Amino acid sequence: MIELKRVTKSYEDVTPVKDVDLKIEQGEFVSIIGPSGSGKTTFLNIVAGLATPTSGEVITNGVSLYTLNQRSRVAFRRDNFGFVFQSFNLLSYLTVIENIEVSLYLAGIKKRQQKQLACELLERVGLRDKGDRFPAQLSTGEQQRVAIARAVANSPGIIFADEPTGNLDTKTGKEVMCFMKELNESGVTMLLVTHDSEMADFAKRNIKLVDGRLL
């Protein structure tokens, strides 16, 4: 499903990703683990079509991402990928259900269906009764669950998660990871980057990133 061929990313005198080859099969749950500054986020952004590599090729579902023009790549991400970030990236001026409806709108879902689907997604993450609240009225764990509901709104085949438990306590982090594991068991391919080995253990395959190279 995802294949990297000799991928390198350089910024002047810094090379956070060096000559990486990797294959991730459909339905896998892979964690990339490494200390801060090891290049994990740069690596994730390259695989997710967000940062053009200096050299090499990224192929997803048979499509070479960086041969696509910018508009086509945006459309490909929208149709195939979901994203979960450490900072949640919820819109503070929208309610919880409106945050999810925005994602459904961008996915091309008709307006009359958006609220119903958003409610179903909130129920899936255990927050059906909190749809009218604003993000600031939720706990950090609840905010991350809303972010996950938003990430799966377009039924992506692949979810990219960048330190999704970084702002959570250990108990809440494990709850979030258990939900992500459930998503994986339903057939969603997961690529997680984290510095936390305990969270990485939720994945089926762990890979270390050290000085830009996969070990």
Summary of the structure (lengths in Angstrom):
residues: 215
radius of gyration: 17.1
end to end distance: 20.5
largest distance: 51.9
contacts: 698
relative contact order: 0.21
helix: 40%
strand: 27%
